[in-house]
Amino acid sequence: MNTADNASFEIDVFALLKKLWNRKFLILFVALLFGFVALFVSVFIIPKTYTSSTRVYVVNNSTNNSINYQDIQAGTDLVNDYKEIIQSQDVLDDVVSKEKLDISSAELSKKISVQVPTDTRLITISVKDKSAQEASRLANAVREVAIQKIKDVTKVEDVTTAETAKVPSSPTSPSIKKNLVLGVVAGGFIAVVTLIIFEALDDRIKTSEDIEKALGRTLLGVVPDTNSL
């Protein structure tokens, strides 16, 4: 009995795949429609966000003005402390005050991210903003204030700018290509699932095989449609 059930299931699956293939243009149309909507929303509705980054180089210099392994290791260990200083309330307040920003330090904090790559003495400060110029300006402002704060707190003088923030030429979000692909995939998936559901709920008898399945009996014959003769 299991063998018969499996055979019936396989026939149903093949029949379903055949019906989906017959409606491939409908599926493609829905997929492209969703892709177009995702593209339109990404280009015209979702606000663009720009990211600009600057880097700070940190070394714990020894008293003999030469850099040795201990200085390098100490600098690596301290960068996480410097990261916390960069994100501190004092630094944020100073940036807001010096740049005369019309946002609070809490709002500025949401724009800033600080990354410390493993086993390096480089600290990357990134700022996101709706304006490319503002993102660059704020990143450089945060860096300058942070460098001075680090020197004041840690008494370490070897904190220098490794890379200044440039004005980004393109937005970091939304990702138009990513959203377009997701839209097409989502549209195709929804179209396929919808067709499968409709097919599963459609219990109308359309073929002689449907009659045999419904009655559980072998069909002896079929009366032809006289209109087609």
Z-matrix of the N, CA and C atoms (Angstrom, degrees):
N
C 1 1.472
C 2 1.511 1 111.35
N 3 1.341 2 115.31 1 -38.50
C 4 1.458 3 119.72 2 177.99
C 5 1.516 4 111.21 3 -62.07
N 6 1.362 5 114.97 4 -36.68
C 7 1.460 6 118.79 5 179.82
C 8 1.520 7 110.77 6 -63.90
N 9 1.346 8 115.64 7 -41.00
C 10 1.462 9 119.91 8 179.13
C 11 1.512 10 111.16 9 -65.31
N 12 1.351 11 115.86 10 -41.60
C 13 1.463 12 120.13 11 178.81
C 14 1.512 13 111.19 12 -62.38
N 15 1.348 14 115.49 13 -42.58
C 16 1.462 15 119.66 14 179.96
C 17 1.522 16 110.92 15 -63.76
N 18 1.345 17 116.00 16 -41.28
C 19 1.455 18 119.67 17 179.65
C 20 1.521 19 110.48 18 -63.11
N 21 1.375 20 115.20 19 -42.61
C 22 1.462 21 119.37 20 178.51
C 23 1.510 22 111.15 21 -62.63
N 24 1.342 23 115.98 22 -40.70
C 25 1.461 24 120.62 23 -179.93
C 26 1.524 25 110.76 24 -63.75
N 27 1.337 26 116.46 25 -41.49
C 28 1.454 27 120.04 26 179.74
C 29 1.528 28 110.77 27 -63.80
N 30 1.348 29 115.56 28 -41.01
C 31 1.465 30 118.89 29 178.70
C 32 1.521 31 110.20 30 -62.98
N 33 1.343 32 117.32 31 -40.69
C 34 1.460 33 121.19 32 179.55
C 35 1.522 34 110.75 33 -64.08
N 36 1.309 35 116.23 34 -40.72
C 37 1.462 36 120.02 35 -179.73
C 38 1.518 37 110.54 36 -64.62
N 39 1.314 38 116.43 37 -45.61
C 40 1.465 39 119.50 38 179.32
C 41 1.524 40 110.92 39 -63.64
N 42 1.333 41 115.65 40 -38.12
C 43 1.466 42 119.25 41 178.71
C 44 1.524 43 110.44 42 -65.75
N 45 1.337 44 115.15 43 -39.22
C 46 1.462 45 119.51 44 179.11
C 47 1.523 46 110.91 45 -65.80
N 48 1.330 47 116.36 46 -43.84
C 49 1.465 48 120.11 47 178.25
C 50 1.528 49 111.15 48 -61.99
N 51 1.319 50 115.43 49 -37.16
C 52 1.467 51 119.36 50 178.61
C 53 1.526 52 110.79 51 -64.74
N 54 1.342 53 115.92 52 -41.03
C 55 1.466 54 119.69 53 179.66
C 56 1.526 55 111.00 54 -67.54
N 57 1.335 56 115.91 55 -38.17
C 58 1.466 57 119.06 56 176.79
C 59 1.528 58 110.58 57 -64.37
N 60 1.328 59 115.36 58 -39.95
C 61 1.467 60 118.98 59 179.03
C 62 1.528 61 111.13 60 -64.96
N 63 1.317 62 115.95 61 -36.82
C 64 1.465 63 119.69 62 178.20
C 65 1.528 64 111.84 63 -65.96
N 66 1.324 65 115.47 64 -22.44
C 67 1.469 66 119.60 65 -179.91
C 68 1.530 67 111.48 66 -109.36
N 69 1.313 68 114.80 67 27.10
C 70 1.469 69 119.67 68 -176.53
C 71 1.526 70 112.20 69 -62.68
N 72 1.322 71 116.88 70 -33.10
C 73 1.464 72 118.90 71 -179.71
C 74 1.529 73 111.60 72 -70.77
N 75 1.328 74 116.32 73 -33.69
C 76 1.467 75 120.02 74 175.22
C 77 1.524 76 110.22 75 -66.14
N 78 1.336 77 116.48 76 -43.50
C 79 1.466 78 120.86 77 178.24
C 80 1.520 79 110.29 78 -62.09
N 81 1.334 80 116.06 79 -43.95
C 82 1.464 81 120.43 80 178.89
C 83 1.525 82 111.04 81 -62.69
N 84 1.326 83 116.72 82 -40.82
C 85 1.471 84 120.74 83 179.71
C 86 1.527 85 110.89 84 -62.27
N 87 1.332 86 116.93 85 -46.10
C 88 1.473 87 120.50 86 179.71
C 89 1.525 88 110.46 87 -63.93
N 90 1.340 89 117.07 88 -41.39
C 91 1.466 90 120.70 89 179.01
C 92 1.525 91 110.93 90 -61.18
N 93 1.333 92 116.45 91 -45.93
C 94 1.468 93 120.30 92 179.66
C 95 1.527 94 111.31 93 -67.27
N 96 1.332 95 116.97 94 -34.57
C 97 1.467 96 120.61 95 178.03
C 98 1.527 97 110.56 96 -63.65
N 99 1.325 98 116.86 97 -45.49
C 100 1.466 99 120.84 98 177.62
C 101 1.526 100 110.49 99 -64.29
N 102 1.335 101 116.05 100 -38.52
C 103 1.455 102 119.23 101 177.72
C 104 1.513 103 111.73 102 -63.21
N 105 1.334 104 116.84 103 -41.16
C 106 1.466 105 121.13 104 178.51
C 107 1.525 106 110.68 105 -63.94
N 108 1.335 107 116.90 106 -42.43
C 109 1.474 108 120.44 107 178.38
C 110 1.527 109 110.46 108 -62.21
N 111 1.340 110 116.74 109 -44.11
C 112 1.468 111 120.51 110 178.70
C 113 1.521 112 110.85 111 -62.40
N 114 1.333 113 116.80 112 -39.89
C 115 1.463 114 121.33 113 178.33
C 116 1.524 115 110.71 114 -64.89
N 117 1.314 116 117.07 115 -44.72
C 118 1.471 117 121.75 116 -179.71
C 119 1.527 118 110.89 117 -62.00
N 120 1.335 119 115.98 118 -45.70
C 121 1.471 120 120.32 119 -179.80
C 122 1.524 121 110.58 120 -63.80
N 123 1.327 122 117.00 121 -41.87
C 124 1.467 123 121.04 122 -178.44
C 125 1.522 124 112.19 123 -65.67
N 126 1.335 125 116.44 124 -37.13
C 127 1.465 126 120.55 125 -175.36
C 128 1.522 127 112.32 126 -83.86
N 129 1.330 128 116.96 127 -40.51
C 130 1.463 129 119.68 128 -169.15
C 131 1.532 130 115.21 129 -110.89
N 132 1.313 131 118.63 130 -17.41
C 133 1.470 132 119.85 131 -173.90
C 134 1.526 133 112.70 132 -112.18
N 135 1.324 134 117.80 133 -51.50
C 136 1.468 135 120.36 134 -178.00
C 137 1.528 136 109.43 135 -69.26
N 138 1.341 137 117.73 136 126.75
C 139 1.474 138 120.27 137 179.60
C 140 1.532 139 111.07 138 -62.67
N 141 1.308 140 116.33 139 138.81
C 142 1.466 141 121.08 140 178.19
C 143 1.524 142 109.73 141 -78.26
N 144 1.321 143 115.81 142 141.70
C 145 1.456 144 122.16 143 178.28
C 146 1.524 145 109.14 144 -123.39
N 147 1.329 146 115.75 145 132.30
C 148 1.466 147 121.77 146 179.72
C 149 1.527 148 109.39 147 -110.04
N 150 1.316 149 115.81 148 145.26
C 151 1.464 150 121.45 149 178.90
C 152 1.522 151 109.78 150 -123.63
N 153 1.325 152 115.77 151 130.10
C 154 1.466 153 121.47 152 176.76
C 155 1.525 154 108.26 153 -125.63
N 156 1.325 155 116.31 154 138.51
C 157 1.466 156 120.58 155 -174.91
C 158 1.524 157 111.91 156 -126.37
N 159 1.309 158 114.98 157 146.82
C 160 1.461 159 122.68 158 174.95
C 161 1.520 160 108.23 159 -132.28
N 162 1.335 161 116.81 160 156.47
C 163 1.465 162 120.11 161 -177.14
C 164 1.520 163 111.53 162 -124.10
N 165 1.322 164 113.52 163 143.70
C 166 1.465 165 121.32 164 177.83
C 167 1.522 166 108.24 165 -117.80
N 168 1.329 167 115.82 166 135.35
C 169 1.468 168 121.77 167 179.34
C 170 1.521 169 108.92 168 -106.77
N 171 1.333 170 115.49 169 130.39
C 172 1.463 171 120.59 170 -174.05
C 173 1.525 172 110.46 171 -123.07
N 174 1.343 173 116.48 172 130.03
C 175 1.465 174 122.58 173 174.22
C 176 1.519 175 108.41 174 -137.48
N 177 1.322 176 115.81 175 133.24
C 178 1.459 177 120.18 176 175.10
C 179 1.526 178 107.70 177 -88.78
N 180 1.324 179 117.57 178 89.36
C 181 1.461 180 122.29 179 -172.46
C 182 1.522 181 111.85 180 -72.47
N 183 1.311 182 116.59 181 138.70
C 184 1.464 183 121.17 182 178.66
C 185 1.523 184 110.15 183 -80.06
N 186 1.305 185 115.98 184 169.81
C 187 1.468 186 121.37 185 -174.41
C 188 1.518 187 113.20 186 -70.79
N 189 1.331 188 118.51 187 -18.87
C 190 1.464 189 119.70 188 -178.74
C 191 1.531 190 112.13 189 -90.63
N 192 1.335 191 115.63 190 13.83
C 193 1.470 192 122.27 191 175.25
C 194 1.528 193 113.80 192 63.27
N 195 1.320 194 116.78 193 17.56
C 196 1.460 195 120.46 194 174.28
C 197 1.525 196 108.23 195 -120.20
N 198 1.321 197 115.55 196 151.42
C 199 1.459 198 120.24 197 -177.20
C 200 1.523 199 109.27 198 -101.37
N 201 1.321 200 117.08 199 122.97
C 202 1.455 201 121.04 200 177.33
C 203 1.530 202 109.75 201 -117.27
N 204 1.330 203 115.56 202 -176.31
C 205 1.466 204 119.89 203 -176.15
C 206 1.518 205 111.61 204 -62.32
N 207 1.337 206 116.60 205 -38.58
C 208 1.462 207 119.79 206 -179.79
C 209 1.529 208 111.20 207 -62.27
N 210 1.333 209 116.27 208 -37.94
C 211 1.463 210 119.96 209 178.32
C 212 1.531 211 110.94 210 -64.58
N 213 1.324 212 114.87 211 -42.61
C 214 1.463 213 119.37 212 -179.70
C 215 1.526 214 110.74 213 -64.03
N 216 1.353 215 115.93 214 -44.43
C 217 1.459 216 119.87 215 -179.47
C 218 1.523 217 111.35 216 -65.43
N 219 1.330 218 115.75 217 -39.99
C 220 1.465 219 120.00 218 178.95
C 221 1.521 220 110.62 219 -64.32
N 222 1.336 221 115.72 220 -40.44
C 223 1.462 222 119.31 221 178.40
C 224 1.513 223 111.45 222 -63.16
N 225 1.339 224 116.51 223 -39.66
C 226 1.461 225 120.89 224 178.17
C 227 1.516 226 111.35 225 -64.14
N 228 1.327 227 116.35 226 -40.31
C 229 1.466 228 120.57 227 -179.39
C 230 1.521 229 112.22 228 -69.35
N 231 1.328 230 117.06 229 -28.85
C 232 1.461 231 120.85 230 -174.18
C 233 1.530 232 114.27 231 -88.21
N 234 1.318 233 117.53 232 -12.36
C 235 1.461 234 118.42 233 -175.09
C 236 1.524 235 112.54 234 -62.21
N 237 1.316 236 117.43 235 -30.65
C 238 1.463 237 119.63 236 177.41
C 239 1.524 238 111.11 237 -68.21
N 240 1.350 239 116.05 238 -33.79
C 241 1.466 240 119.08 239 174.05
C 242 1.521 241 110.01 240 -65.45
N 243 1.321 242 115.95 241 -41.50
C 244 1.463 243 120.14 242 179.65
C 245 1.532 244 111.03 243 -64.95
N 246 1.324 245 115.78 244 -34.10
C 247 1.468 246 119.94 245 177.30
C 248 1.522 247 110.72 246 -59.86
N 249 1.323 248 116.06 247 -43.20
C 250 1.463 249 120.03 248 178.97
C 251 1.524 250 111.30 249 -66.38
N 252 1.319 251 116.22 250 -36.33
C 253 1.472 252 119.55 251 178.38
C 254 1.528 253 110.29 252 -64.92
N 255 1.337 254 116.08 253 -42.38
C 256 1.468 255 120.39 254 -179.94
C 257 1.528 256 110.89 255 -59.24
N 258 1.321 257 116.38 256 -37.24
C 259 1.462 258 120.89 257 -177.50
C 260 1.528 259 112.77 258 -91.18
N 261 1.323 260 116.70 259 7.27
C 262 1.467 261 120.53 260 -176.35
C 263 1.524 262 111.64 261 -71.28
N 264 1.318 263 114.76 262 160.41
C 265 1.459 264 120.96 263 -179.45
C 266 1.520 265 111.93 264 -64.08
N 267 1.327 266 116.94 265 -36.51
C 268 1.470 267 120.55 266 -179.60
C 269 1.525 268 111.45 267 -61.56
N 270 1.323 269 116.37 268 -44.78
C 271 1.466 270 120.43 269 179.76
C 272 1.525 271 110.36 270 -64.10
N 273 1.312 272 116.42 271 -44.62
C 274 1.467 273 120.27 272 -179.76
C 275 1.524 274 111.45 273 -62.42
N 276 1.330 275 115.89 274 -44.06
C 277 1.471 276 119.89 275 179.58
C 278 1.527 277 111.22 276 -62.76
N 279 1.338 278 116.28 277 -40.69
C 280 1.471 279 120.16 278 -179.95
C 281 1.530 280 111.20 279 -64.65
N 282 1.320 281 116.39 280 -40.63
C 283 1.468 282 120.00 281 179.49
C 284 1.528 283 110.43 282 -65.03
N 285 1.318 284 116.42 283 -44.86
C 286 1.470 285 120.41 284 178.89
C 287 1.522 286 110.62 285 -60.04
N 288 1.342 287 116.03 286 -41.45
C 289 1.467 288 120.69 287 -178.37
C 290 1.530 289 111.74 288 -70.54
N 291 1.336 290 117.08 289 -48.80
C 292 1.464 291 120.62 290 -175.79
C 293 1.527 292 112.64 291 -68.56
N 294 1.309 293 116.72 292 -35.84
C 295 1.467 294 120.45 293 -178.34
C 296 1.524 295 112.23 294 -90.43
N 297 1.356 296 115.54 295 -2.22
C 298 1.473 297 120.85 296 179.53
C 299 1.531 298 111.24 297 52.81
N 300 1.316 299 115.14 298 51.32
C 301 1.460 300 120.69 299 -178.65
C 302 1.523 301 110.65 300 -79.56
N 303 1.305 302 115.62 301 147.80
C 304 1.461 303 120.23 302 177.83
C 305 1.528 304 111.66 303 -96.22
N 306 1.330 305 115.80 304 27.51
C 307 1.460 306 121.96 305 175.47
C 308 1.518 307 108.73 306 -125.63
N 309 1.323 308 116.49 307 160.31
C 310 1.463 309 120.98 308 179.31
C 311 1.521 310 110.25 309 -81.90
N 312 1.322 311 115.44 310 166.74
C 313 1.466 312 119.84 311 178.14
C 314 1.526 313 110.86 312 -64.62
N 315 1.334 314 116.60 313 -30.87
C 316 1.469 315 119.94 314 178.03
C 317 1.526 316 110.61 315 -66.62
N 318 1.321 317 116.00 316 -40.00
C 319 1.468 318 120.02 317 177.88
C 320 1.522 319 111.00 318 -68.70
N 321 1.325 320 116.40 319 -36.93
C 322 1.467 321 120.27 320 176.98
C 323 1.519 322 110.52 321 -64.69
N 324 1.317 323 116.14 322 -38.79
C 325 1.465 324 120.76 323 -179.56
C 326 1.526 325 111.78 324 -59.29
N 327 1.335 326 116.68 325 -35.03
C 328 1.462 327 120.58 326 -179.92
C 329 1.528 328 111.98 327 -69.04
N 330 1.319 329 116.74 328 -22.33
C 331 1.461 330 120.94 329 -179.89
C 332 1.530 331 112.25 330 -83.63
N 333 1.341 332 116.61 331 -18.97
C 334 1.467 333 121.50 332 -171.09
C 335 1.524 334 111.08 333 -101.42
N 336 1.313 335 115.62 334 138.83
C 337 1.467 336 121.77 335 170.21
C 338 1.522 337 108.22 336 -134.58
N 339 1.318 338 115.45 337 143.37
C 340 1.467 339 121.29 338 -177.75
C 341 1.521 340 108.53 339 -124.79
N 342 1.328 341 116.44 340 125.83
C 343 1.465 342 121.09 341 178.78
C 344 1.525 343 110.28 342 -118.95
N 345 1.322 344 114.14 343 141.69
C 346 1.464 345 120.97 344 176.87
C 347 1.526 346 107.86 345 -123.93
N 348 1.340 347 119.53 346 100.31
C 349 1.466 348 121.42 347 177.65
C 350 1.526 349 111.18 348 -58.84
N 351 1.315 350 116.47 349 144.74
C 352 1.460 351 121.70 350 -177.71
C 353 1.527 352 111.57 351 -61.12
N 354 1.339 353 114.58 352 136.70
C 355 1.470 354 122.77 353 175.73
C 356 1.528 355 112.90 354 59.18
N 357 1.302 356 117.12 355 36.09
C 358 1.462 357 120.58 356 174.50
C 359 1.515 358 109.26 357 -130.85
N 360 1.332 359 115.22 358 167.12
C 361 1.468 360 120.84 359 175.28
C 362 1.522 361 110.10 360 -111.18
N 363 1.314 362 114.92 361 21.26
C 364 1.462 363 120.82 362 178.58
C 365 1.528 364 110.42 363 -101.59
N 366 1.303 365 115.69 364 136.51
C 367 1.460 366 121.73 365 176.66
C 368 1.528 367 107.74 366 -118.66
N 369 1.310 368 116.51 367 125.48
C 370 1.461 369 121.45 368 179.70
C 371 1.520 370 109.88 369 -101.27
N 372 1.320 371 115.48 370 123.48
C 373 1.465 372 121.79 371 177.84
C 374 1.527 373 107.75 372 -108.72
N 375 1.319 374 116.68 373 119.52
C 376 1.464 375 121.60 374 -179.07
C 377 1.522 376 110.08 375 -117.71
N 378 1.323 377 115.34 376 141.60
C 379 1.467 378 121.22 377 178.86
C 380 1.522 379 108.83 378 -128.64
N 381 1.329 380 115.68 379 132.19
C 382 1.462 381 121.61 380 176.98
C 383 1.522 382 109.79 381 -105.96
N 384 1.326 383 115.75 382 138.72
C 385 1.461 384 120.23 383 178.69
C 386 1.524 385 109.34 384 -157.58
N 387 1.321 386 116.20 385 159.61
C 388 1.458 387 120.57 386 178.22
C 389 1.521 388 111.65 387 -71.22
N 390 1.335 389 116.42 388 -19.09
C 391 1.462 390 121.71 389 178.15
C 392 1.520 391 109.50 390 -108.15
N 393 1.326 392 116.90 391 130.39
C 394 1.463 393 120.73 392 179.34
C 395 1.523 394 110.80 393 -64.70
N 396 1.332 395 117.08 394 -41.19
C 397 1.468 396 121.28 395 179.99
C 398 1.523 397 111.12 396 -65.65
N 399 1.330 398 116.04 397 -40.24
C 400 1.467 399 119.88 398 -179.32
C 401 1.518 400 111.30 399 -68.40
N 402 1.316 401 117.29 400 -36.96
C 403 1.466 402 120.88 401 177.98
C 404 1.519 403 110.49 402 -61.38
N 405 1.335 404 116.63 403 -43.49
C 406 1.463 405 121.25 404 178.50
C 407 1.524 406 111.29 405 -66.33
N 408 1.326 407 116.56 406 -44.50
C 409 1.466 408 120.91 407 -177.96
C 410 1.528 409 111.24 408 -63.41
N 411 1.313 410 116.99 409 -44.04
C 412 1.462 411 120.57 410 -179.00
C 413 1.525 412 111.68 411 -68.11
N 414 1.333 413 117.01 412 -38.16
C 415 1.468 414 119.97 413 179.31
C 416 1.526 415 110.85 414 -61.61
N 417 1.323 416 116.61 415 -45.11
C 418 1.467 417 120.23 416 178.38
C 419 1.528 418 111.62 417 -67.10
N 420 1.329 419 116.72 418 -36.39
C 421 1.465 420 120.25 419 179.07
C 422 1.522 421 111.13 420 -66.60
N 423 1.314 422 116.70 421 -43.25
C 424 1.469 423 120.63 422 178.07
C 425 1.519 424 110.24 423 -62.55
N 426 1.324 425 116.80 424 -41.72
C 427 1.465 426 120.45 425 179.61
C 428 1.524 427 111.49 426 -60.67
N 429 1.320 428 117.75 427 -47.64
C 430 1.463 429 120.75 428 -177.68
C 431 1.524 430 111.86 429 -63.04
N 432 1.320 431 116.36 430 -44.60
C 433 1.470 432 119.95 431 179.06
C 434 1.526 433 110.21 432 -66.16
N 435 1.326 434 116.75 433 -40.66
C 436 1.464 435 120.88 434 -178.25
C 437 1.524 436 111.58 435 -66.01
N 438 1.328 437 117.18 436 -41.35
C 439 1.470 438 120.11 437 179.00
C 440 1.520 439 110.57 438 -59.41
N 441 1.309 440 116.80 439 -45.69
C 442 1.461 441 120.16 440 -179.84
C 443 1.525 442 110.95 441 -65.60
N 444 1.324 443 116.85 442 -38.66
C 445 1.467 444 120.34 443 179.29
C 446 1.521 445 110.86 444 -66.20
N 447 1.327 446 117.06 445 -41.03
C 448 1.467 447 120.72 446 178.20
C 449 1.522 448 110.51 447 -61.59
N 450 1.327 449 116.82 448 -42.92
C 451 1.465 450 120.73 449 178.71
C 452 1.526 451 111.22 450 -63.61
N 453 1.325 452 116.94 451 -40.65
C 454 1.464 453 120.48 452 -179.05
C 455 1.525 454 111.89 453 -67.71
N 456 1.321 455 116.19 454 -39.00
C 457 1.468 456 120.27 455 -175.28
C 458 1.521 457 111.93 456 -81.01
N 459 1.326 458 117.72 457 -44.95
C 460 1.469 459 121.17 458 -173.04
C 461 1.520 460 113.91 459 -96.63
N 462 1.338 461 116.80 460 -11.82
C 463 1.470 462 121.96 461 -177.62
C 464 1.525 463 111.88 462 63.20
N 465 1.318 464 116.60 463 22.03
C 466 1.461 465 121.86 464 176.70
C 467 1.522 466 108.34 465 -97.53
N 468 1.335 467 116.46 466 127.07
C 469 1.462 468 120.44 467 -175.86
C 470 1.521 469 113.21 468 -92.00
N 471 1.346 470 116.38 469 -22.05
C 472 1.465 471 119.20 470 -176.49
C 473 1.527 472 111.98 471 -85.51
N 474 1.302 473 115.89 472 65.96
C 475 1.465 474 122.34 473 173.06
C 476 1.523 475 106.04 474 -124.56
N 477 1.302 476 116.61 475 107.21
C 478 1.468 477 120.32 476 -172.07
C 479 1.524 478 111.60 477 -127.45
N 480 1.316 479 114.26 478 165.67
C 481 1.467 480 120.79 479 177.92
C 482 1.523 481 109.83 480 -81.67
N 483 1.317 482 116.55 481 120.21
C 484 1.462 483 120.95 482 177.36
C 485 1.520 484 111.23 483 -91.75
N 486 1.319 485 115.96 484 -28.56
C 487 1.466 486 119.95 485 -178.55
C 488 1.524 487 109.16 486 -158.88
N 489 1.308 488 116.72 487 128.45
C 490 1.461 489 120.38 488 178.15
C 491 1.529 490 110.03 489 -84.64
N 492 1.317 491 114.94 490 156.75
C 493 1.465 492 120.10 491 179.49
C 494 1.523 493 110.28 492 -79.14
N 495 1.307 494 115.65 493 130.19
C 496 1.465 495 121.65 494 178.19
C 497 1.533 496 109.97 495 -102.91
N 498 1.317 497 115.59 496 159.06
C 499 1.464 498 120.40 497 176.82
C 500 1.530 499 108.48 498 -72.60
N 501 1.328 500 118.76 499 117.45
C 502 1.473 501 120.39 500 -178.55
C 503 1.523 502 111.62 501 -66.47
N 504 1.308 503 115.82 502 142.27
C 505 1.469 504 120.74 503 -177.90
C 506 1.521 505 113.05 504 -88.19
N 507 1.320 506 116.77 505 -17.47
C 508 1.467 507 119.94 506 -179.21
C 509 1.525 508 109.44 507 -142.71
N 510 1.326 509 117.46 508 152.20
C 511 1.469 510 120.46 509 -179.39
C 512 1.522 511 111.82 510 -71.78
N 513 1.320 512 115.38 511 152.01
C 514 1.465 513 120.49 512 176.52
C 515 1.522 514 111.50 513 -89.00
N 516 1.323 515 116.40 514 -21.63
C 517 1.454 516 120.97 515 176.03
C 518 1.532 517 108.92 516 -151.37
N 519 1.325 518 117.46 517 150.00
C 520 1.463 519 125.49 518 -0.62
C 521 1.526 520 111.87 519 -75.98
N 522 1.340 521 115.23 520 156.75
C 523 1.459 522 120.41 521 176.32
C 524 1.530 523 108.28 522 -84.02
N 525 1.324 524 115.66 523 103.04
C 526 1.465 525 120.34 524 -174.07
C 527 1.532 526 111.20 525 -63.50
N 528 1.326 527 117.55 526 -45.22
C 529 1.468 528 120.49 527 -179.22
C 530 1.526 529 111.14 528 -62.54
N 531 1.336 530 115.75 529 -43.53
C 532 1.467 531 120.07 530 -179.59
C 533 1.520 532 110.84 531 -63.40
N 534 1.322 533 116.79 532 -46.44
C 535 1.463 534 120.47 533 -179.73
C 536 1.525 535 111.79 534 -64.81
N 537 1.337 536 116.62 535 -35.93
C 538 1.463 537 120.58 536 177.88
C 539 1.523 538 110.72 537 -63.39
N 540 1.327 539 116.22 538 -46.96
C 541 1.471 540 120.56 539 179.54
C 542 1.525 541 110.62 540 -62.96
N 543 1.342 542 116.54 541 -44.63
C 544 1.465 543 120.18 542 179.18
C 545 1.525 544 111.11 543 -62.03
N 546 1.334 545 116.54 544 -38.47
C 547 1.456 546 120.08 545 178.66
C 548 1.517 547 112.15 546 -63.55
N 549 1.339 548 116.55 547 -45.16
C 550 1.465 549 120.83 548 179.27
C 551 1.528 550 110.80 549 -63.41
N 552 1.334 551 116.65 550 -45.10
C 553 1.471 552 120.90 551 -179.87
C 554 1.525 553 110.46 552 -63.63
N 555 1.335 554 116.61 553 -45.04
C 556 1.462 555 120.41 554 179.92
C 557 1.526 556 111.21 555 -62.91
N 558 1.335 557 116.40 556 -42.27
C 559 1.455 558 119.97 557 178.86
C 560 1.518 559 112.48 558 -62.66
N 561 1.334 560 116.41 559 -44.99
C 562 1.456 561 120.20 560 178.05
C 563 1.514 562 112.16 561 -62.99
N 564 1.339 563 116.33 562 -41.31
C 565 1.470 564 121.11 563 -179.97
C 566 1.527 565 110.61 564 -64.23
N 567 1.331 566 116.58 565 -46.25
C 568 1.465 567 120.65 566 -179.62
C 569 1.526 568 110.89 567 -62.47
N 570 1.336 569 116.44 568 -41.26
C 571 1.464 570 120.21 569 179.38
C 572 1.525 571 111.17 570 -62.20
N 573 1.331 572 116.99 571 -45.60
C 574 1.465 573 121.21 572 -179.27
C 575 1.524 574 110.91 573 -64.27
N 576 1.334 575 116.93 574 -47.02
C 577 1.469 576 120.79 575 -179.45
C 578 1.524 577 110.91 576 -62.05
N 579 1.330 578 116.60 577 -41.81
C 580 1.468 579 120.34 578 179.49
C 581 1.524 580 111.40 579 -62.60
N 582 1.325 581 116.72 580 -43.53
C 583 1.466 582 120.30 581 178.67
C 584 1.527 583 111.33 582 -64.22
N 585 1.331 584 116.39 583 -39.02
C 586 1.470 585 120.25 584 179.04
C 587 1.523 586 110.35 585 -64.64
N 588 1.332 587 116.97 586 -42.68
C 589 1.468 588 120.73 587 179.84
C 590 1.526 589 110.81 588 -63.69
N 591 1.324 590 116.70 589 -46.15
C 592 1.463 591 120.09 590 178.50
C 593 1.528 592 111.19 591 -61.04
N 594 1.323 593 115.62 592 -38.98
C 595 1.459 594 119.82 593 -179.90
C 596 1.525 595 110.59 594 -67.58
N 597 1.335 596 116.85 595 -38.36
C 598 1.461 597 120.75 596 -179.82
C 599 1.527 598 111.58 597 -68.96
N 600 1.332 599 116.58 598 -34.13
C 601 1.467 600 120.80 599 -179.04
C 602 1.526 601 112.84 600 -83.93
N 603 1.314 602 116.43 601 -13.20
C 604 1.466 603 120.45 602 -178.72
C 605 1.528 604 109.38 603 -82.31
N 606 1.348 605 116.32 604 102.35
C 607 1.468 606 120.38 605 -178.50
C 608 1.530 607 112.57 606 -102.73
N 609 1.306 608 116.97 607 18.30
C 610 1.460 609 119.79 608 177.82
C 611 1.529 610 110.94 609 -70.51
N 612 1.327 611 115.32 610 145.42
C 613 1.464 612 121.00 611 178.41
C 614 1.523 613 108.53 612 -86.79
N 615 1.327 614 115.10 613 118.94
C 616 1.463 615 119.91 614 -175.35
C 617 1.526 616 112.80 615 -116.68
N 618 1.343 617 116.80 616 -26.85
C 619 1.465 618 120.17 617 -176.21
C 620 1.524 619 109.99 618 -131.26
N 621 1.330 620 115.81 619 168.68
C 622 1.468 621 120.52 620 177.33
C 623 1.524 622 110.79 621 -64.19
N 624 1.314 623 116.93 622 -31.35
C 625 1.461 624 120.03 623 177.46
C 626 1.524 625 110.84 624 -64.29
N 627 1.330 626 117.45 625 -35.90
C 628 1.463 627 121.01 626 177.59
C 629 1.527 628 110.82 627 -63.67
N 630 1.341 629 116.98 628 -36.90
C 631 1.468 630 120.90 629 178.58
C 632 1.521 631 110.35 630 -65.63
N 633 1.335 632 116.84 631 -45.20
C 634 1.461 633 120.76 632 -179.94
C 635 1.520 634 111.38 633 -61.43
N 636 1.339 635 116.90 634 -39.89
C 637 1.465 636 120.25 635 179.50
C 638 1.520 637 110.92 636 -67.97
N 639 1.342 638 116.44 637 -39.69
C 640 1.460 639 120.25 638 -177.47
C 641 1.532 640 111.77 639 -69.35
N 642 1.353 641 117.82 640 -39.56
C 643 1.463 642 121.48 641 -176.78
C 644 1.520 643 113.16 642 -92.74
N 645 1.319 644 116.21 643 -19.27
C 646 1.453 645 119.19 644 -177.16
C 647 1.514 646 112.76 645 71.26
N 648 1.307 647 117.20 646 22.65
C 649 1.467 648 122.48 647 -178.37
C 650 1.533 649 109.92 648 -129.39
N 651 1.328 650 113.59 649 157.30
C 652 1.455 651 118.72 650 178.48
C 653 1.520 652 110.03 651 -79.67
N 654 1.295 653 116.53 652 132.40
C 655 1.464 654 121.83 653 -179.53
C 656 1.526 655 109.18 654 -78.81
N 657 1.354 656 116.23 655 126.06
C 658 1.458 657 120.31 656 -177.38
C 659 1.518 658 112.67 657 -83.80
N 660 1.311 659 117.29 658 -31.13
C 661 1.452 660 119.21 659 -178.49
C 662 1.509 661 111.42 660 -169.63
N 663 1.321 662 114.74 661 167.84
C 664 1.459 663 121.51 662 -179.06
C 665 1.515 664 108.69 663 -128.84
N 666 1.327 665 115.98 664 129.79
C 667 1.463 666 120.71 665 177.28
C 668 1.519 667 108.48 666 -79.24
N 669 1.305 668 118.10 667 121.45
C 670 1.472 669 119.92 668 -177.99
C 671 1.517 670 112.01 669 -69.91
N 672 1.308 671 115.22 670 153.86
C 673 1.459 672 121.83 671 176.60
C 674 1.528 673 108.36 672 -75.88
N 675 1.336 674 115.56 673 112.71
C 676 1.464 675 119.49 674 -176.09
C 677 1.516 676 112.49 675 -65.35
N 678 1.319 677 117.17 676 -24.11
C 679 1.466 678 119.98 677 -179.75
C 680 1.522 679 111.98 678 -69.30
N 681 1.353 680 114.64 679 -23.71
C 682 1.460 681 118.18 680 -178.24
C 683 1.513 682 112.16 681 -89.48
N 684 1.340 683 115.96 682 -5.75
C 685 1.467 684 119.75 683 -178.74
C 686 1.518 685 110.86 684 -85.15
